[in-house]
Amino acid sequence: MKRINIYSLLLCLLVAIIGAGCGIGRQAQMPSVKHMPDSFPGQADSNSIADILWKDFFLDTHLAALIDTALSNNPDLFIALQRIEMASAQAATKKAALFPSVNGSIGVNADRFGDYTMTGVGNFDTNLSPNIKKDQQVPTRLTPDFFAGFRSSWEIDLWGKLKHQKKEAIAQLFATEKGRQLAITHLIGEVADQYYELLALDNELKIVKKNVQLQEEALELVKVQKEGGRATELAVKQFSAQLLNTQAIAYHIRQQMTETENRLNIISGRYPQPIVRDDSLATQPFPQLLKTGLPAQLLTGRPDIQQAEWELEAAQANVAAARAAFLPSVNLSPYAGFNSFRARLLLDPASFVYGAAAGLTAPIFNMKQIRSHHKIAAARAVEAVYNYQKTLLNSYGEVMTNLESIKNNTLALALKEEEVNELSNAVSVARDLYLAGYANYLEVISAQKGALDAEIELTENKKRLFQSMIHLYRSLGGGWK
């Protein structure tokens, strides 16, 4: 009768465990993702600058060498590599969880059993038996227990919890690698951006120096005219003020050059030093520019999109593992070794033991905590979908913005070149008219200022065109196939 009651109790407990495990959380409802248009407006060619490696895209050898230096020394890339190492170790840990763990064990413990305990009475009674040898008599005052061998534990992955945890860790590893590629893409674009900024400043300084020379000549001329009674002191002061203003602009440009060089050196992981460069922006060849191709084929090559995809896969695997946590788990605990209550007999062949224990466990009182973990995992998965959608929208928008920027800057550059030519001729005409007495000094000053501003703006416009092409290259994936 007692045996029947024990079996009934065990059966009820098993039903309770399985029933508790069956309270699985609901499947997370994932939002839909808006698909990108089939192609960019007016861009339907399948060839793309996204397929060009950065060494082939940037034709300036000094820039290529600078990018190489940055890729070898940039601290952020070193940090990204360590994150990959951590993610790789985490994936290895999750993979190892699928297999039994085996530990070598050497230990001893001692117990003092009371005279009125089951073990104490049993040991005392055992020692009175005529069937045991002297070495088999149990110490009754203090009973030691020596063990040397192996112990193992193994959670059998019936429901795929450990498998999904491994899948999540591997997806996070790939996402981390894509994050490193994204850092490289941004680093290349930032180096190129700052390099062309520096070339533009070099060109602006040349323009300012040329204008300083012209204004010095104009100042000397007006001083001579004043001595001859053909100009006033006011004209001398105006020409002098214009010269001082232009000289001050040169110092501002030099400061900007220092700041830009220092930024490039920091990005390149080195202390301040001169940046070797081709200082002629006017003769710089533009990077190779082909069609942008189909966005469905090309934008998926962007590291940030691939990173978002892997993070989404990791989040979904995490949800699956959280759902499996509701179900019962089976654990095996085998052991084998030598066990004895006498140290000198521990390694005796007769002391060899082995055994195994198995258990079925399921959450009952901590079900609320497991449900909370599942809700967190589901919310993160939905967040990952929205992050993926946001990345797609940003990617398409960046390409469109840069395409328009290239088109508009190209048109503006052609007009600005014509403007510079016209204003350069106007300076010569104004000077000739001033010498002939048909124009006043204010017209000469105005013509010189207009020509200076236009030349600097022309340099800025060309720099913006270079940078738009760099940004387009980066927005299409930056050479990551």
DOGUBA-171498 format. One record per residue (C-alpha): residue number from 1; residue in three letters; x, y, z. Coordinates in steps of 0.001 Angstrom, whole numbers, plus 500000, padded with zeros to 6 digits. Example, Ala and Ser with C-alpha at 12.3 -4.5 7.8 and 13.67 -1.06 7.14 Angstrom:
2
1 ALA 512300 495500 507800 .
2 SER 513670 498940 507140 .
This chain:
481
1 MET 500000 500000 500000 .
2 LYS 502832 502341 500889 .
3 ARG 504571 501545 497591 .
4 ILE 501378 502431 495676 .
5 ASN 501177 505786 497486 .
6 ILE 504812 506573 496619 .
7 TYR 504220 505774 492951 .
8 SER 501074 507913 492963 .
9 LEU 502998 510783 494494 .
10 LEU 505750 510484 491883 .
11 LEU 503184 510371 489070 .
12 CYS 501426 513483 490365 .
13 LEU 504754 515283 490645 .
14 LEU 505642 514307 487066 .
15 VAL 502291 515570 485789 .
16 ALA 502794 518827 487682 .
17 ILE 506276 519287 486207 .
18 ILE 505152 518628 482650 .
19 GLY 502053 520770 483101 .
20 ALA 504142 523645 484419 .
21 GLY 506478 523358 481452 .
22 CYS 503613 523456 478997 .
23 GLY 502762 527053 479894 .
24 ILE 504843 528253 476981 .
25 GLY 504783 531931 476115 .
26 ARG 503054 533071 472975 .
27 GLN 504899 533362 469703 .
28 ALA 506041 536965 469223 .
29 GLN 504135 538852 466516 .
30 MET 506824 540315 464272 .
31 PRO 506066 543510 462315 .
32 SER 506403 543434 458529 .
33 VAL 509308 545108 456747 .
34 LYS 508693 547634 453951 .
35 HIS 510526 546560 450832 .
36 MET 512768 549005 448974 .
37 PRO 511915 550246 445482 .
38 ASP 513255 548146 442626 .
39 SER 515771 550764 441510 .
40 PHE 516933 554291 442082 .
41 PRO 515403 556888 439750 .
42 GLY 517388 556945 436508 .
43 GLN 519863 554343 437782 .
44 ALA 519154 550888 436374 .
45 ASP 522599 549567 435441 .
46 SER 523706 546459 437301 .
47 ASN 527314 547676 437515 .
48 SER 528142 549693 440564 .
49 ILE 530920 551472 442408 .
50 ALA 529842 549281 445340 .
51 ASP 531787 546454 443689 .
52 ILE 535030 548464 443468 .
53 LEU 537618 547886 446178 .
54 TRP 538715 551070 447919 .
55 LYS 542271 550739 446569 .
56 ASP 540837 550906 443052 .
57 PHE 538296 553609 443867 .
58 PHE 540719 556167 445319 .
59 LEU 543307 557023 442658 .
60 ASP 545475 559313 444795 .
61 THR 548491 557262 445989 .
62 HIS 549036 559529 449017 .
63 LEU 545433 559012 450087 .
64 ALA 545730 555243 449604 .
65 ALA 548853 555173 451792 .
66 LEU 547089 557227 454461 .
67 ILE 544099 554872 454471 .
68 ASP 546473 551911 454813 .
69 THR 548084 553558 457817 .
70 ALA 544697 554223 459417 .
71 LEU 543554 550634 458863 .
72 SER 546731 549383 460545 .
73 ASN 546745 551745 463544 .
74 ASN 543238 553003 464272 .
75 PRO 542303 552279 467932 .
76 ASP 538606 551794 467142 .
77 LEU 539462 548900 464818 .
78 PHE 541541 547276 467554 .
79 ILE 538550 547592 469884 .
80 ALA 536301 546036 467223 .
81 LEU 538710 543093 466913 .
82 GLN 538537 542467 470655 .
83 ARG 534739 542493 470479 .
84 ILE 534979 539802 467814 .
85 GLU 537254 537770 470104 .
86 MET 534699 538058 472915 .
87 ALA 531820 537110 470635 .
88 SER 533804 534135 469314 .
89 ALA 534531 532922 472839 .
90 GLN 530847 533326 473724 .
91 ALA 529852 531234 470697 .
92 ALA 532360 528530 471710 .
93 THR 530900 528507 475227 .
94 LYS 527347 528043 473925 .
95 LYS 528494 525278 471571 .
96 ALA 530266 523448 474424 .
97 ALA 527033 523531 476476 .
98 LEU 525542 520944 474091 .
99 PHE 528057 518328 475271 .
100 PRO 528637 516742 478679 .
101 SER 531016 518487 481045 .
102 VAL 533605 516201 482672 .
103 ASN 535580 517302 485726 .
104 GLY 538381 515570 487565 .
105 SER 537622 515441 491262 .
106 ILE 539741 514686 494339 .
107 GLY 538069 515353 497640 .
108 VAL 537491 514319 501210 .
109 ASN 534794 515037 503717 .
110 ALA 534201 513814 507252 .
111 ASP 530988 513360 509222 .
112 ARG 530286 512743 512912 .
113 PHE 527066 510721 513139 .
114 GLY 525075 510665 516352 .
115 ASP 524360 507468 518254 .
116 TYR 520672 507820 517552 .
117 THR 520836 508470 513814 .
118 MET 520140 505935 511102 .
119 THR 523699 506120 509759 .
120 GLY 525272 506052 513228 .
121 VAL 523326 502989 514302 .
122 GLY 523944 501346 510908 .
123 ASN 527705 501872 511103 .
124 PHE 527814 500530 514673 .
125 ASP 525753 497504 513722 .
126 THR 527869 496854 510615 .
127 ASN 531036 496670 512670 .
128 LEU 529485 493847 514804 .
129 SER 528896 491668 511748 .
130 PRO 531187 488608 511473 .
131 ASN 531049 488873 507645 .
132 ILE 533280 491973 507322 .
133 LYS 537032 492222 507401 .
134 LYS 538998 494545 509619 .
135 ASP 539588 497022 506769 .
136 GLN 535830 497135 506142 .
137 GLN 535003 498303 509653 .
138 VAL 533587 501845 509578 .
139 PRO 535082 504514 511859 .
140 THR 532223 505428 514145 .
141 ARG 533591 508502 515899 .
142 LEU 534440 510498 512775 .
143 THR 533694 508933 509394 .
144 PRO 535856 510236 506505 .
145 ASP 534906 509859 502839 .
146 PHE 537657 509974 500184 .
147 PHE 536950 510250 496433 .
148 ALA 539249 510445 493411 .
149 GLY 537806 510209 489914 .
150 PHE 535592 511937 487401 .
151 ARG 532199 513586 487724 .
152 SER 530094 514682 484782 .
153 SER 526892 516597 484178 .
154 TRP 524880 516808 480982 .
155 GLU 521678 518621 480179 .
156 ILE 520033 516774 477316 .
157 ASP 518755 519359 474844 .
158 LEU 515318 517835 474225 .
159 TRP 513582 521056 473182 .
160 GLY 516423 522904 471441 .
161 LYS 517064 525520 474133 .
162 LEU 520838 525066 474043 .
163 LYS 520810 524780 470254 .
164 HIS 519027 528131 469916 .
165 GLN 521385 529718 472440 .
166 LYS 524303 528539 470306 .
167 LYS 522583 529886 467182 .
168 GLU 522088 533252 468904 .
169 ALA 525767 533411 469902 .
170 ILE 526936 532580 466369 .
171 ALA 524607 535216 464884 .
172 GLN 525983 537764 467348 .
173 LEU 529493 536787 466270 .
174 PHE 528650 537478 462619 .
175 ALA 526911 540729 463596 .
176 THR 530061 541783 465461 .
177 GLU 532184 541013 462397 .
178 LYS 529841 543124 460249 .
179 GLY 530181 545858 462848 .
180 ARG 533949 545737 462317 .
181 GLN 533433 546007 458545 .
182 LEU 531117 548970 459140 .
183 ALA 533826 550624 461255 .
184 ILE 536330 550061 458431 .
185 THR 533927 551563 455868 .
186 HIS 533361 554634 458026 .
187 LEU 537083 554935 458713 .
188 ILE 537959 554874 454995 .
189 GLY 535279 557462 454257 .
190 GLU 536397 559688 457139 .
191 VAL 540062 559586 456069 .
192 ALA 539119 560437 452475 .
193 ASP 536770 563202 453662 .
194 GLN 539457 564854 455785 .
195 TYR 542107 564366 453089 .
196 TYR 540080 566280 450498 .
197 GLU 539257 568873 453152 .
198 LEU 543007 569351 453557 .
199 LEU 543564 569592 449796 .
200 ALA 540814 572210 449579 .
201 LEU 542479 574241 452334 .
202 ASP 545806 573988 450497 .
203 ASN 544157 575366 447363 .
204 GLU 542379 578125 449279 .
205 LEU 545672 579191 450830 .
206 LYS 547224 579415 447363 .
207 ILE 544319 581575 446194 .
208 VAL 544624 583854 449218 .
209 LYS 548404 584224 448764 .
210 LYS 547888 585111 445117 .
211 ASN 545304 587733 446078 .
212 VAL 547574 589111 448804 .
213 GLN 550241 589676 446161 .
214 LEU 547751 591378 443837 .
215 GLN 546421 593564 446651 .
216 GLU 549943 594531 447723 .
217 GLU 550596 595687 444163 .
218 ALA 547291 597588 444127 .
219 LEU 548169 599249 447454 .
220 GLU 551560 600374 446179 .
221 LEU 549905 601719 443043 .
222 VAL 547346 603778 444931 .
223 LYS 550064 605156 447203 .
224 VAL 551947 606359 444114 .
225 GLN 548734 607888 442765 .
226 LYS 548172 609665 446074 .
227 GLU 551603 611219 445878 .
228 GLY 550748 612365 442364 .
229 GLY 547436 613817 443521 .
230 ARG 545322 611293 441643 .
231 ALA 544102 609388 444747 .
232 THR 543064 610246 448278 .
233 GLU 544152 608966 451688 .
234 LEU 540748 607285 451949 .
235 ALA 541571 605106 448932 .
236 VAL 544913 604144 450514 .
237 LYS 543145 603191 453764 .
238 GLN 540543 601105 451913 .
239 PHE 543164 599193 449927 .
240 SER 545232 598685 453102 .
241 ALA 542227 597386 455055 .
242 GLN 541391 594964 452242 .
243 LEU 544985 593653 452291 .
244 LEU 544933 593175 456071 .
245 ASN 541636 591283 455871 .
246 THR 543000 588938 453202 .
247 GLN 546189 588327 455211 .
248 ALA 544062 587441 458253 .
249 ILE 542097 584937 456131 .
250 ALA 545384 583161 455361 .
251 TYR 546045 582606 459084 .
252 HIS 542532 581253 459628 .
253 ILE 543113 578781 456790 .
254 ARG 546461 577722 458301 .
255 GLN 544724 577010 461611 .
256 GLN 542086 574920 459839 .
257 MET 544867 573012 458097 .
258 THR 546518 572253 461444 .
259 GLU 543233 571014 462911 .
260 THR 542517 568841 459867 .
261 GLU 546021 567348 459885 .
262 ASN 545684 566530 463578 .
263 ARG 542304 564861 463015 .
264 LEU 543825 562725 460267 .
265 ASN 546750 561773 462496 .
266 ILE 544425 560796 465352 .
267 ILE 542301 558690 462990 .
268 SER 545528 557077 461742 .
269 GLY 546555 556215 465295 .
270 ARG 549649 558393 465446 .
271 TYR 550839 561606 467031 .
272 PRO 550773 564904 465066 .
273 GLN 553038 564988 462026 .
274 PRO 552856 566472 458522 .
275 ILE 550432 564765 456138 .
276 VAL 552089 563847 452846 .
277 ARG 549731 564819 450048 .
278 ASP 549277 566104 446529 .
279 ASP 548341 569705 447285 .
280 SER 546766 570437 443919 .
281 LEU 543023 569946 444194 .
282 ALA 542478 571474 440760 .
283 THR 544282 568580 439044 .
284 GLN 542924 565804 441268 .
285 PRO 541163 563072 439245 .
286 PHE 537662 562222 440386 .
287 PRO 537099 558685 441708 .
288 GLN 535599 556181 439285 .
289 LEU 531850 556691 439166 .
290 LEU 529529 554130 437582 .
291 LYS 525838 553453 437902 .
292 THR 524408 552680 441300 .
293 GLY 522562 549534 440176 .
294 LEU 519548 547857 441744 .
295 PRO 519154 548589 445471 .
296 ALA 517905 545085 446259 .
297 GLN 521180 543695 444902 .
298 LEU 523546 546356 446183 .
299 LEU 522371 547785 449483 .
300 THR 522323 544304 450992 .
301 GLY 526111 544456 450697 .
302 ARG 526274 547318 453198 .
303 PRO 527853 546136 456467 .
304 ASP 525249 547905 458597 .
305 ILE 522372 546151 456780 .
306 GLN 524071 542779 457161 .
307 GLN 524765 543573 460811 .
308 ALA 521079 544381 461361 .
309 GLU 520113 541097 459652 .
310 TRP 522391 539051 461922 .
311 GLU 521139 540902 464994 .
312 LEU 517585 540103 463918 .
313 GLU 518469 536417 463545 .
314 ALA 520148 536453 466969 .
315 ALA 517074 538042 468546 .
316 GLN 514770 535426 466998 .
317 ALA 517014 532610 468258 .
318 ASN 516925 534188 471705 .
319 VAL 513113 534134 471626 .
320 ALA 513147 530428 470677 .
321 ALA 515523 529668 473562 .
322 ALA 513312 531647 475954 .
323 ARG 510270 529633 474828 .
324 ALA 512144 526363 475368 .
325 ALA 512932 527426 478942 .
326 PHE 509266 526781 479815 .
327 LEU 509690 523048 479074 .
328 PRO 511144 520390 481418 .
329 SER 514844 519645 481200 .
330 VAL 516572 516277 481653 .
331 ASN 519915 516188 483442 .
332 LEU 522339 513271 483715 .
333 SER 525098 513177 486350 .
334 PRO 527378 510143 485895 .
335 TYR 530549 509567 487893 .
336 ALA 533392 507027 488092 .
337 GLY 536452 506740 490325 .
338 PHE 537720 505434 493623 .
339 ASN 535789 505880 496878 .
340 SER 536780 504786 500353 .
341 PHE 536512 505773 503991 .
342 ARG 540205 504882 504491 .
343 ALA 542878 506916 502664 .
344 ARG 545295 503991 502317 .
345 LEU 542626 501927 500559 .
346 LEU 541481 504694 498173 .
347 LEU 543387 503411 495128 .
348 ASP 542668 499750 495845 .
349 PRO 540842 498130 492872 .
350 ALA 538098 497100 495270 .
351 SER 537398 500800 495904 .
352 PHE 536450 501480 492255 .
353 VAL 532897 502860 491945 .
354 TYR 530681 504255 489231 .
355 GLY 527125 505417 488946 .
356 ALA 524733 507884 487392 .
357 ALA 521810 510031 488387 .
358 ALA 519059 511376 486168 .
359 GLY 516500 514038 486871 .
360 LEU 513571 515737 485192 .
361 THR 513089 519335 486269 .
362 ALA 510731 522069 485206 .
363 PRO 510009 525547 486533 .
364 ILE 507019 525886 488846 .
365 PHE 507478 528700 491327 .
366 ASN 509778 530760 489067 .
367 MET 507413 530655 486074 .
368 LYS 506735 534378 486363 .
369 GLN 510446 535125 486012 .
370 ILE 510716 532909 482921 .
371 ARG 507683 534605 481367 .
372 SER 509346 537976 481980 .
373 HIS 512529 536786 480259 .
374 HIS 510437 535606 477308 .
375 LYS 508691 538976 477056 .
376 ILE 512045 540753 477106 .
377 ALA 513381 538468 474350 .
378 ALA 510233 539002 472250 .
379 ALA 510450 542784 472655 .
380 ARG 514104 542724 471601 .
381 ALA 513205 540707 468519 .
382 VAL 510554 543262 467521 .
383 GLU 513069 546039 468199 .
384 ALA 515542 544254 465909 .
385 VAL 512943 544248 463108 .
386 TYR 512385 547983 463477 .
387 ASN 516142 548573 463580 .
388 TYR 516480 546584 460361 .
389 GLN 513707 548645 458766 .
390 LYS 515348 551873 459936 .
391 THR 518669 550769 458447 .
392 LEU 517018 550044 455081 .
393 LEU 515299 553445 455039 .
394 ASN 518504 555262 455996 .
395 SER 520499 553361 453376 .
396 TYR 518138 554163 450512 .
397 GLY 517837 557781 451639 .
398 GLU 521620 558201 451841 .
399 VAL 522086 556934 448286 .
400 MET 519368 559221 446954 .
401 THR 520832 562225 448785 .
402 ASN 524336 561563 447486 .
403 LEU 523135 560988 443909 .
404 GLU 521392 564345 443944 .
405 SER 524407 565949 445597 .
406 ILE 526717 564709 442815 .
407 LYS 524333 565930 440114 .
408 ASN 523773 569354 441671 .
409 ASN 527418 569914 442606 .
410 THR 528511 568972 439089 .
411 LEU 526149 571542 437580 .
412 ALA 527112 574167 440161 .
413 LEU 530817 573523 439544 .
414 ALA 530483 574281 435835 .
415 LEU 528650 577538 436580 .
416 LYS 531117 578508 439300 .
417 GLU 534055 578006 436911 .
418 GLU 532404 580417 434448 .
419 GLU 531809 582877 437299 .
420 VAL 535480 582738 438342 .
421 ASN 536578 583395 434762 .
422 GLU 534232 586377 434474 .
423 LEU 535307 587860 437816 .
424 SER 539002 587350 437065 .
425 ASN 538512 589328 433846 .
426 ALA 536525 591918 435803 .
427 VAL 539501 592492 438135 .
428 SER 541764 593229 435160 .
429 VAL 539155 595477 433567 .
430 ALA 538508 597369 436823 .
431 ARG 542219 597949 437307 .
432 ASP 542679 599225 433766 .
433 LEU 539656 601518 434103 .
434 TYR 540916 602785 437438 .
435 LEU 544279 603645 435917 .
436 ALA 542515 605380 433043 .
437 GLY 540318 607313 435453 .
438 TYR 537040 605667 434416 .
439 ALA 536511 603657 437628 .
440 ASN 536945 604498 441298 .
441 TYR 538915 602503 443860 .
442 LEU 535748 601013 445407 .
443 GLU 534994 599254 442126 .
444 VAL 538505 597785 442077 .
445 ILE 538188 596608 445680 .
446 SER 534755 595137 445000 .
447 ALA 536042 593290 441921 .
448 GLN 539004 591860 443840 .
449 LYS 536823 590751 446752 .
450 GLY 534288 589142 444405 .
451 ALA 537031 587229 442562 .
452 LEU 538568 586009 445840 .
453 ASP 535230 584813 447205 .
454 ALA 534345 583085 443937 .
455 GLU 537680 581238 443739 .
456 ILE 537356 580014 447315 .
457 GLU 533763 578947 446656 .
458 LEU 534920 577107 443519 .
459 THR 537402 575162 445654 .
460 GLU 534681 574382 448209 .
461 ASN 532362 573244 445426 .
462 LYS 534956 570859 444018 .
463 LYS 535653 569520 447511 .
464 ARG 531918 568923 448040 .
465 LEU 531791 567003 444751 .
466 PHE 534684 564777 445857 .
467 GLN 533021 564209 449215 .
468 SER 529639 563442 447626 .
469 MET 531280 560718 445562 .
470 ILE 532973 559360 448695 .
471 HIS 529661 559379 450563 .
472 LEU 527918 557609 447672 .
473 TYR 530633 554955 447631 .
474 ARG 530239 554479 451381 .
475 SER 526441 554456 451238 .
476 LEU 526537 551641 448653 .
477 GLY 528676 549444 450872 .
478 GLY 532181 550773 450428 .
479 GLY 533624 547848 448479 .
480 TRP 532344 545038 450733 .
481 LYS 531037 542425 448321 .
